[in-house]
Every structure is written in C-alpha cells, then in structure tokens.
Amino acid sequence: TSCKGKPSVALNDSFLGFTEDTLPSLIINIIQGSMHHNICTVDILSNCKQVLLDVMPSDAIARCENSNFAKIPDNEDELESIIREYHTQTYHFSLVECLKHFWPNFFQLASFKCKKRDFLNKTPRHLAIMTFTSYTTDILPIICTEELSMTKVKLLRIGTFESEKLLRSEVESFWSRTDSREIMLMQCDTKLHWQQLVLTREIMVDAERAYLNQTDQRPKYQGIILHLQRFNKASAVAGRWELSYLSGWKQVTVDQLEGKSCDLDLLMLARTKRSLIDLSLHNYQGKHLVIESLCDTINSQLSWSFRRLHYPTSFITSSKTLAHIKQVVQLLTDQSHIMKRIVHRLQTELMEENGTDELWLSNLAHNLGALIKTGNLSNLLRDTLKDVIRRKLALLMHLLESHSAFAGLLSCKSPTDVSLWLDVFLPEIDGVLPLGNLAITNTGLLGIESLTLQTNCTMSLLWPYSYVFFSSLMSYKETFMEVCAPRGQWNCDIALSMTKRICLQLVTDHPLLRHIAKLCMSCDQVSNDDEQSLSNHAQALESFWINNHADFAEDALNYISESQCCDKVFSIKNLKQICSKLGQLYRSNEDHPTNIVVEYWRTEPLLQTALQLCLLIDEDIESSTDNFFDELITKAGRSCISRFPEMSISTWLSTTKQYVSCSYRLCNNIEVNDCRENPALRRVQMCIDFCTCLHYEQHDVERYLKYLFTQKADSSIEDIINGLALASEDGNIAEIRSTADMDRFA
C-alpha cells in the first residue's frame, strides 16, 4: 500500500510473517487439508484470503483502501466484504478473545476428560500469536480472568533458559501426567531469539506427541507468542523467524495482548464517519465506552491545556501561576453550567473545521511513526482524537486568559455576575463569537507550541471586562494625544469632549464591547434604526462602565503598574504608588472611567521620569501619599551616594546627574513641599558641583568627596571648604580659600 507524501508499507508489515515461502506452503496446506484434492482455483484463492486475513493487523486493514487492489473498480465490493469480515473477528484485539475463539472448551469447562480423537478435531493444537506488545509484558494478569485461573496457566520466556536441556525439561514437565496446568504459552522476541525458535517448536511438538500417545488424558494446549517490532527492516534481515503453513501451527495476529473489545467497536464506528472531527463529535451510547464524551475529554485535558500557556515571568512567581491554574481548573470542573458552555464553543469550532475525507482512516494508518509509539490503530485513533480536542481547548483557554477572563470569573460576586460572564465570553447562541475564531495551528500529533500570553496582568485584573476596556482605549492613544495636546500643550476642554464620544467609538470598533453593550441594553433601548441602535449601544455600555467605575479604577492601577514591569525590574508596590499619585486614579464614582486612562496618557512622561528614580532604589517606599515623591527623591539620592565606592568617578557623575535632572523635573511638575530643599538632593548636587569645580581626575578628589558625604546638610560653604583643606594631607585644596574661588565653588 502507499499514501501520497508518506512511505509505502512492505508486504510483511501488512501480512505478518510473510515470506517467499508463504503462498506456496499455504496453497499446499489448503489442498492437503481439503477432502477433495481436485479443489478448484476459486476455492483455493478464497481460502488463502481467509487465512491471510488472520495475520493482518488492524492498521493493515485500514490501509487496504490505499492499496493497488482497491484502485481497481471491480474490486470495490470484495474489498468492502473483506474489511467487514475482519471487523467481525474479535480475536485480533486481545489475547483473551483470541484464546476464547480458538480454544473455547478451555473456557467453558473447568475440568473434563475426552478421547484423543475428540481432542484432535478442528480446534488448532498449536497457536502462533504475533503481537506488537513488548516482550517484557507480564501476560498472566492479562489472561487470568474469572473464567481462567492462574493455576491453570504455565508461562515461559525463551530468553530465561541457558541451555536446551533446561528448556526441554521445563516443557516436558508441563506435558507430564502429574502437572495439572492445562495451557502453556512460550514468549519469544523475534529479534533476540530467532535462532532458538525452530528448536523450541520442535521440543514443544515432541513433548506433546509423547503426551497424546497416552490414552484418556486431560486436554492441554500450547502456543508461542511472537513479539514483533513494527516496520523494522533491520530486524527482518537479522534472521528468519517466520513459520511455514506446513508446520502445523495456526498463525494469528493480535495487535495488543491487553486490548479490549471496545477497540474493535471504535474502528467499526470510525469507518462510518466522514472525518476524524466527525468522530470527535459523536456521542456514543453503546454497551461499551468506545470513546470519551467531549465533556469528559475536556475535563481530563484541562490541566494539560493550561500547561501549554506561557505566563509572563517578569514578576509573576511560578507558585502564583500554579495556584491560579489550580483554582481555575477546579472551578471549571466543579461548575457544570460553565463546562457546558466550553463544550458548546468547542463543538462550534470543530464543526466549522469538519470536512469530508473518505480515506482519512487509511491515511491515519500510514502514520508509521505514530503507530510504533501508540502500539495499534485503535490507540492511535484515540490519541489523535484526544489531541484534536485538547489542542482546540488549549487555544480557547489561551484566548480567554489573554482577556484576563478567568481572573474576572474567580472574582464574580453573584450568580448574576457569572451569568453575564458566560454570555459575554462563552455565548451559547450559534454564530455569535465575540472573541473571534480560535487561531489555527499547524502542529504535529500530540503536540502544540507554547502559547505565550502577551499581557502581564492576566491574573491581577478582578473586573472581568477591565482588560477589554483598557486595551481598546489604548488603541486610540495616538489620535487622542494629537487632538488633545497639540504642540505638547494639554487642552482640557477638548479632552472632555473626546471623553464623551469615546463609548460610541468603542462599540463601533470592537465586537466584544458591542456584544457587552447589547447584553446590558434595556427593552426601551432596542431600536431597528442602525444609527439610533449604535447610539443606544454606546449609552448602555457607558452606563455599565460607570456603574463599575470603582472596579475598573482598581484594575487600571494594576494594568498601568504591571505593564511597566515587562522589561525592567521595578517594585510593584512603588509603581502603584507612583501611578496612583500621578494619574489621580481614585476619583469619585460619578467621574467618567475614561478619565483614568486620559490622566495616564497626560502624565506618562512624568511617570517615566519617576521610574528612572525607581531604578536606583532596591526597596519599597513606606510613606503616605503626601510625601511619597519627597521620599522617592531622598532614597534615590542616598542610593547614589552609597554606590560611589562601587563606580569610577566618571560613571558615578553620569548617574548622579541623571538623578538630579529627574528630581528637578518632578519638582517642577508636582507640588512637593520643599522638594528642592531635599537634603539628599542637595548633598548629591554639592558633590557634582565640587567635581565640576575641580579637575576630578586628580588623586585627592575621592577623599574630598568622602568628606562631603559625611557633612551635615545645613553646613555652611565656608565650613565645608575649611574641612576639605584639613582633610587634604598635602594642602592642594588651599588655593580655593580665596573669596573668588569660594564664590565660584558656591
């Protein structure tokens, strides 16, 4: 078989154990076994197909539709008949089902005696079971059911015997009259033990023949479990392990020894569906649970989906992130009405992607690498199905988390708030997708790229709609500033008029805000006129926004503060105090919420100035709002002084000059009591002036500066200069004692 873009599959991977001797030995065996030696060619061909069907794995049957045989139109009915017949053979899907099918008496009667001729009927005496299960698998727990006791089974591994003598002794002990066990299974790895396989078969057959020569004996069965490796060409040329059909061993393929009957049901169900997504939307209500419901899959994959999200790490600790995820997952799994909306949204997304591909199952069976990892086609089908759903789920969680929706959901105070949240972010109305469609990702099986969250305030905004409002307003910043601050001069009247029109612009440009407005509209606001309807939408949105002014103000403070932490490490506490003072974020509830953002835009240059001072401080500022900036300047100045021993004089001067410049800029724009008389600012300015007055390359400057740092803030210029002269060992400073020099220094 072959599939476009994928490697072709060899004959011995479709018919396990197939060699150049397979067909001749099979034909001879069929003719010899027939009561009529003149059996016709059609019957021989039909019997050959039946026997070869037994050694086909389920993925080979799925690939039949891509085979050369399937490309011939006249073979369509026969191909469908072969596939249908294969799916009635339950023994391909588990070891227990295989043993029940070929040795039914063993399961029906716990103990009985029969004549040798009854034992040698159509029931195969020897089974060669080919499987992709690992050689190290413990088979006893798999086959020991209520109908089969562990005391009745003898299990051997060919690799545990060091000599032929030990192997023969163990096999013959099973076929002795004193051994009460009734079935013996020999495990063999075809890659490791192919050289011992022929001898092992002969030892098993000889021991059985000796046992059957005795009359009136308990029936016993024996089989070899051949553990194969999929699509391994190196293993195929290493050695010949295949059995001839003239050897007397019934050959059969069992994909996975621990398989279940629902594996067969799943493949049969998949064949009735037009695509993988069509299968994911199927709600199976049969006797066995073939696939999980969409809701169950979502519940089980929520944690996986959140682990795909890459949260900002600039200031959000991993413990805070994990606590947030745990809280959200717990809420979603506990609240069935929320989960119902998530299921509806994913169903909508999946249905939009659903298409028709008659060969989708066959193409899936050509994914050879995935088949090796998963073991068999039914496992691959389940994993692929789960992956389709959880990748969509991860994209949905990313979309909601990007809007800070989950933090808002956790803070909802009443069922009414939760109901509005659901109608905004996860509406149940078909075709209504306020957040837009989920992004399409080209990812491989069982994987998805890391979904990065671009906002730092994902977990800190408490009102569910703060992020939507704030991010929407930010898109108007450039236009707003050009209109309201021409030539850098702020015009309050123009800003006020712009504020009044902002809600109309929001509902015009942003579908999610228009959807929120529609949900908040009263009956008398509904209008068929487009222009009037838009105006009513804006009015409803504005009322909703103003009613939640306090929540938005708190979140705006978080948004502004934390957005500054993206690239630089600031104390979030200091940032919030700066933003609160500069932006005047806490206004009366009657004030329009847009003023919060407008004040931020207006004072943003000053905010950046304050942040430059924050970079010099490694601790939080504990002070009241009234003297915050005075303490900010003081602590930044002390930090400059303390850093002097760590820097060269030129580097230190550059840093301190920037500090003085930022401090004076704050003093000129903010009403700070006696900011220019700040002791730390005066001390640093004095040091800068001193270095400017002298040539700071000379040897004694460092000693003089250290002296200046020790002086009281109210020391006179004369006292400082005299002190500097005394501090100098060689008296080089005496030259500035003259009145002219003293004035110049002052």
N, C-alpha and C positions, 0 to 999 in steps of 0.2 A: 504494500500500500504506500501511497505517497500523498503529501499535502503541500500545497503551494507555500513556499517560504520555510518549510520545515523538513528535516531529514527523513528519508524513506526508512521503512522498518523492514528488517530482514525476515526471511521466511521462518527461521527457527525462533523468532521472537513472537510470531503470531501463532505458530503451532509448536508448542514446547517439546523439545527433544527431537525435532525434525532433522533428518539427515538424508543422504542419498539412498540409504537402505530402507527408509521408512515406507515408501509406497510399495516397493516390491514385496517386502515382508508382510505388509498389511493385506495386499491382494492374495498372496499365498495363504495367509491365515484365514481369510474370508472363504476362499474356495475350499480349504480343508475342513473348515467348520460347517460348511453347508451340507445338508443332507443330499442335495442334488449337485453333483460335481459339474454338471453342464449348466450351472447358473449363468444367466445372461449378463451381458456387459452393463446394462442399465441397473440391474440389482447390485452388481459389484460396486458400481460408481456410487449408488445411493448408500450402501453400507459403509463405504470408505468415508463419505461425508459425515455419517453419523459418528464414526469412531474418531475422526479428526476434530469434530466438534467438542469432544470430551477433553481435548488437550489445549483448547483455546482459552486464554484469559479474557476477562470481560472487556478490557480495553481493545483487544484484537477484534472482538465482535463489533465494537463501536467504530473501529477504523474500516470495517468492511465497506462502508458506504463511500470511502475514498479509494477503493481498490479498482484494479483493472476489470475485475469481474463485474463490478457494479456499473461500470461505464457502458456496458452492453445493454441496450434497452430490453432485449428479450429475457434478460436475467432478473429483471426487477421483481417479479412475483416470487421467484425461487429465493432470492436474497431476503426478501421480507419474511418468507416462511422459515428460513434458517435462523434469522435473528429472533423471530418469535419463539421458535422451538428452544433456542439456547436459554431464553429467559424463563422457560418452564423448568429448567434443570437446576434445582436449588442446591445441588451438591457442589456447585462451583464456588459457593460463597462462604462456606465454613467447614471445618474438619468434622464437626459433629454431624452436620447434614450429610456429608459425604459418607461417613460410616453407616449412618442410618439407611441411606439409599442402597448401598451395595451389600451391607450385612444386616438386613432388617431383623433376622431372627435373634441376633445378638442383643438387640434392644428390647425385643418383645418378651423373651423368656429368660428368666434369671438362671435356670438350670434345666437341662433336658439331655436325653440321650437319643441318638439316631443311628441308623445304619450308614455304612460308608457310602453306599450308592445315593443315599439322600443328601449326604453332605457334599458329594461331588456333582451337584446339579448345576443350574445356570449361575448360581452365586459364584463370583470370582474368588478363587482361593488366595490369590495374591493381589495386592493393590500397590501400585507405584504412584504416590501422590506428589505432584510437582507444585511447589508453592514459592512465593516471594517472601515469606516470613523468615526472619533471622534464624540461623542455626542454633543460636543460644536461647531461643524461646523455650520456656518451660511449658510443655504440652499437657501435662497432667491436669492442671486446673482448667484447661480449655475443654478437654473431652469428658471430664468427670462431672456428670450431671446427675439429676435424680434417678435417671434410668441406667446410669453406668457408674459403678463403684470403682474407686481407685485400686481396690484389692484385686480387681479382675484384669488389670492392665499391666503389662510389662513394657517398660520404655527403655530403649538402649540408644547410646550415641556411639557411632562407629569410631569417632576420634578418641574415645577413652580407652580403647584396647591396645595394648602394647605388642601383642602377638596374635597370630592366627589361632594358636592353641586356646588362648583365653577367650577369644571371640567364639570359637566352636563350642567350648564348654558352656558358655552362657546361653547360647542359642539352644543347645541340646537340653539344657536344664528346663527350658520353657516347654519343650516338646516331650518331656518325661511324663509318666502317668501320675507322679506324685505332685506335680505342680498344678495348682488349682486355677491359675490365671488362664484367661480364655482369648486374650488378644495380645500380640506383640508388635510394636512399632519400632523400627530402626531409623534414627535420624542420620542424615548424611548431607554434608556440604559438597556440592558437585565440584567446587573449585579446589577444595582441600583433599577430598577423599576419593576422587575419581579412579585412582589406581586400585583401591581396595574394593570397589563397588561390585565388580564381577565375581570375585571370590566370595564376598559376603552373600550375594544372591545364591550362589551355589551351596554354601553352607546352610542357608535357611531352607532351601528346597530339599536338600538331602535329609535334614533333621525332620522335616515334615513328612517326607516319604516313608521314613522309618516308623514314624508315629501312626500313619494311616494303614500300614500293613497289619497293625493290630486291630482286632475287631471290637466293636461295641465301645468305642472311645468317645469322650466328650469332644464336641466340635471346637476347633481352635482356628484362629485367623492370624494372618501376619501381613505386614505391609512395610514398605520403605517410604519414608518422607524425604523427598529430594528438595533441598533448599537451594534455590537458584538465585542468580543475580540478573537483574533486568538489563538488557541492551549492552551486555558486556562482551565485546568481541574478543578481548584478551582471554577471558575465561573460556570462550568457545574453542580457541585453538590450543589451550593448555593441555587438554586431554579429553578423550571420548568417554562420556558417562551415559550416553543415550541407550535406551533399551529397544531391542528389536521386538516387533509384534509376534515373532515366533518364540519368544522367551516364556510365554505363558503368564506374563504379568499384565494385569489390567491397568492402563495408564489413564490418569485423570488429573486435571488442573484444578487447584483450589487457591484462589488469589491470596487470601489471608486466612490462616488457620483459625484465628479468633473472630472471624467475620460473623455477621448476623443476617438473618433472613430479610431484614429491612433494607440491606444493601441491594438486594435484587429488586425489591419494590421501588427503591429510589431510581434505579436505572430504567425500569419499566415506565415510571412516571416521567422521567426526563425525556424519553423518546416521544411522549405525547405533547411536549412543549415546543414552542417555536424558537425559544432562545433561553439563555441562562437566566436573564432577568425575568422572563415569563415564569420560570420555575421558582424564582425567589418570591414572587407574588402569590404563589399557590398556597392555599390554606388547607393542608392535608388533614382529613378527619378519619383516616382509616384505622385498621386494627393495630398497626404498629406505627410508632412515631418515625416516619421516614426522614423528615427534615423538621428543624425547629420552626416555629411560627416566627414571623417577622418581629413581633414584640419580644419573644424570648431571645432571639438573636441580638436585638438591640440591648436588652438588659445585660446579657452576658458580655457584650463588647464595649460597654460604656467606658470602663476603665482603660481599655486598650485605646480607644479613640482619644481620650484626654491625654494619654501619654504621647500621642503624636503631636500635640501642641507644644510649641516652643515659647515659653513665657519669658518676658524680659527679666534679666538678671542683674540690672544695674543697681537696684535697691531692693527688689523683692527677694526675700530669702527662700531657699528651697523648702524649708519647713512650712512657711506661709503658703506657698504654692500647693504643696501636698495636702495641707489642711483644707484649702479651698476646694481642690478637686474632690477630696473625700466627702466634703459637705454637699457639693453639687450632685455627685453620683448617688449619694444616699437619698437626697431629696427627689431626684428623678425616678429612682426605683420604687420609692415609697408612694409617690403620688401617681395613681393610675390615670387620672384625667390629663396630667401633663404628658405622660408616656403615650397616651392615645394620640395627642397632637403630634408628637415626634414621629410616631408610626405613620400617621396620615401624610406628613410632609415627605418622608422618605418614599412612601408609596407613589406620591405625585412625581417625585424626581425619577424614580425607577421607571414609571410608566412612560415618561417623556423620552427616556433613552431606549425604551424597548423597541426592538426591531424584529425582523424575521430572517432566520438563517437555518435552513433545513439541515445543514451539515455541522451545526455548532457542536454537537456532542462528539462527532467524529473528529473535528478539528481539535477539540479539547484532549481527546485521546492521543493526539500526535504530540502533545507536550511531554516529551520523553523524560526530561529532567525532573519535571514536577511529579511524574508517575513514580520515579525512583524514590523521591522524598516522601511521598504520601503512602506508597505501598500498593494501592489499587485504584481503579477508576472511581469507585463509589466514594472513597476517601478524598480523592482529588476533586470530585464534584462538590462534596460538602465544603471542603476548604475554600474552593473558588467561590462558591455561593456565599459563604460567610464573609469572604474578603470583599466581594462586591458590596455587600450591605455595610460592613464596618468602615470601608473607605468613604462611602457616602455619609455615614454617621459622623466620621471624623471631620469631614468638610462642613457638616451642619453645626457641629459643636464649635468649630473654628469661627464660623460666621456669627454665631450667637455670642461667643466670647469676645469677638472683635468689637461688638457693640456694647460690651460690658453688661450684657443682658442677664447673665447668671448672678452676678453680684446684686443686681437690682431685684431679681427673683427671690434671693435669700432674704432681702430686707423688706419684702412685701408685708404690710401690717395686717391685712384682712383678706378674706376670700374674694372680695370685690377687686382688690388690687391685683391678685393673682389672675382673676378672670380677664381683666384688662390687659395684663401682660401677655396672656395666651393669645388674645385676639390681635394684639399688635405684632408679636414676633412669630407666632405659630398659628395663623388663622386657619380655620377648618373649611373655609369657602374655597371651592375648586377654582383654580386660575388666579387666586389672589396671593401674590408672593411679594410682600412689601420689601423684603431684604434682597430680592432678586434670586436668580437661579444659583445653584451651587457651582463652584468652579470645576472644570473638567480637568482631571489629572491623568497623565499618561504614565501609569505606574505598573510594574510587573506584578506577578502573582504574590500574594501575601505580603505586600509592602506598600508604603506610601511615604512620600517625602515629608520632612519635618515642616509643619505648618506654623510659620512664625507669626506671632501676634505683634503688630506694629505699635500698639499703644501701651504705655507704661501704667495706665490707670485701669487696667482690666478688672482688678479685684478691689479697687478702692472707691468706685462710684456707687452710691447707695440708691439714688433715684434711678429707676430703670431707663429713663429717657434722657438723662443728662448728657451722655456721650453723643447721642444723635443730635441734640440741640447744639452742643458746643462745637462739634466737628463741622456741622452745617454752617454755623456762623463764621467759623474760621475761613471758609471758602470765600467770604465777602470782604475779608480784611483789606486787601489791596485797594479795591474800589472804594470802600468806606473811608480809608485814610486819605485817599486822593481828594475826595469830595469834602470831608470834614476838616482836613488840616492842610489847606493849600499853603505852599511855601513854608510848611512846618509850623504854622500858627493855627492853634486849635479853635474851631468855631463851634461853640456850644449849641447855638440855635439850629445850625444845620444838622448837627449830630442828633438833636432831639427829634427833628423832622424825619431823619433817616430811621431812627428807632421805631417810630410809629408805623413805618411801612415795611419793617423787617419781616413780620409774620406773613404778609402777603407773598413776599419773595420766597419764604421758606416752603410754603405749601405749593408754590408754583414749581420749584426746582427739585424738591426732594419727595419721592413717592412715599417713603416711610412716614414722614411728618404729615403728609396729606392723608395717609391712612389713619394716623393717630387723630387728626382733626375730625375725620369722618366719624370715628367711633365716639368722639366727645360731643358731636353736634346734637342739639335738642330737636324735637319734632318741628318746631316753628322755623328752624334754620334751614331745613331741607328745601332746596329750590331746583327747578329744572333749567333755569337760566344759567348758562355757563359762567358768565361774569359775576352774577349775583351769588352763584354757588361757591365760586372761588373766594369771594369776599366773606361769605359765611364760614367757609373753612378756616380762613385766616382768623376770624373773630373767635371761633371755637378753640383754635389752637392757642391763641393768645390768652384766653380765659383759663384754659387748662394749665398753661405755663405759669401764669401769675399766681394761681391758686397753690402751686407747688414751688413758689419762689424760694422759700427757706431751704428746701432740699436741694434745689439747683444751686443756690449760693454756696452751700457746703461742698457740693461736688465740684463746682467751678474752682473753688480754692484748691481742692485736691488735683484737679486736672491741670491747672496752671503750674502748681508747685511741682508735681511729679513729671510734667513734660520737660522741665528744666534738668531733670536727672538723667536724661537719655545718654549724654556724652560725658558729663562731668560728675564727680562725686561731691554732692552737697549734703549737708544735714537737712533732712526733710522738715524737721521742726523749725529750723531757721528760715527755710524757704517759705513755709506757710506764714510765718510772722511777717516776713518782708512783703509777700503778696497781699496779705490782709491789710497791711498799713498803706501800701502804695495804691492798691486797687479799690480800697474802701468797699470791700466785698459785702460787708454786713450792713445793708441798708434796711429801711422799713419794708414791710411786706407789700405796701402799696406801690413801691418803686418797680419799674419795669425790669424784668430779668436781663434784658439785653444790655442795660447799663453796666452790669457786671463785666461783660465782655468788652464793652466800649471803654470802660475805665482801664481795663487791662491793656488794650491797644494803645491808649493815650499815654500810659505810664511805662510802657515796655522798655523804652530806652533807659529810664531811670532804674528799672528793675535789673537790667543788665549791669548797670553801674554798681548797684548793691551786691550783685552776685560776684563781681570782681573782688569786693572786700570779703565776701564769704569764703572765697578760695584760700584766703590767708588764715582762716580760723578752723581749728580742728575740734572744736567743742560747741555744744549747744549754748545759746544765749538765754539766760534766765533773767527776764526783766519784764516789766509792764509794757503795755503798748506805747505809753507816753515817752519813755526814754530808751526805746529799743534801738533807734539809729545812733544815738549817742554812745550806747554801749557797744554797738557794732563797730563804730569808728575806734573806740577805746581798745577793744580786744584785737582788732586788726593791727592797730599801732603797736601794741605790746608784742604781738606776734612778729612784726617786722624787726623790732629791737632784739627779740630773743634769737632771731635767725642770723644775726650779724656774724657770730663766730663761725657759722657753717658756710659762709659765702665769701667770695672775693669782694673787695670794696666796690668795684665797678658793677658787679651783678647786684650787690645789695642796694646800691644807689638807684639802679634801674627799677627795682621792685618798690622801693620806698617812694620814689617819685610818682609811680603809678598809684600807690596807695593815697598819697596826698591829693593827687588830681581827682580821684574818685570821691574822696572825702569832701573836698570843696564843692564838687558838683552836687553831691547830696545836700550840703548845707545851703546852696543857692536855690534849691527846688523844694526843700522840705522845711517846715517850721520846726526846727530843733533848737531847744534852749541852749544858748551859749556853745553851739557846736564848734565855732571857730576857736573857742577858748578851751577846747578839749585838751587835757594835759598830755595825753599820748600823742595827739596830732602835733601839738607844739614841740614836744621833745623830738619827734622824728623830723619836723621841719627845721629845727635848730641844727640837727646833725647834718642835714642836707646842705644848709647854708654854710656851715663850717667847712665842709668838704669842698664846696664851691669856692669859698674864700681862699683856701689854701690849695696847694698842689697835692692832691690826695695820694700821689704816688710816693711821697716822702715817707721815711721809715716810721716816724712817730705818730702819724695820723691815727693808726689803730688804737694806740694808747690814749690819745686825746679823746677819741670817740667813746671809749670805755668810761672815761672820766665823765663825759657829758651824760651818759646813761644813768650815772649814779646821783646826779644833782636833782634837787627838788624842783618841781615845776615852776615855783614862784621865785627862783633865784634870779638876781639881777645880772645883767650882762657883764658888769664890772667884776662881780664875784666869780662868775664862770671863767672869764679871761684870766684873772689872777690865779684861780685854781689850776687852770691849764698850764700856766707858766711854772707853777710849783711842781706840777706833775711831770714836767719835762726835765730830764736829767741833764741835758746839755744846754738848756736855756734858749733853744732856737725860736721859741714862741714869743720871746720878749719883744721882738720887733713890731708886734701888733698892739703894744701897750699905748702907743700914742693915740691922741684923740681922733685923728683922722682914720687910723686903722680901726679903732674901736667903733667909730660910726659906720665905717664900711662893713665891718663884720656884723654889726647890729642890723 
